[in-house]
Amino acid sequence: MATTTVRLDEADERILDRLALEYNGRSGAIRHALRQLAVEQDRQEALRSFLADWEAKDGPVDEAAVEAMSERYNL
């Protein structure tokens, strides 16, 4: 397993210490955060792809419709 050094300010240290209690230590909290960031990025990429396909098929996307979908699906 690789080791990575991360420099944190005091506020980030407090956040990490709080999360460490829930995620089996500091390393567990960081691993969980990385996975969550990857999931979030995948969702954003899927949305961009969906919108590009939508525009190609049906023309420009209505910004109000995108906002409504974003709110409805927590995007």
Secondary structure, 3 states (H helix, E strand, C coil): CCCCCCCCCHHHHHHHHHHHCCCCCHHHHHHHHHHHHHHHHHHHHHHHHHHHHHHHHHCCCCHHHHHHHHHHCCC
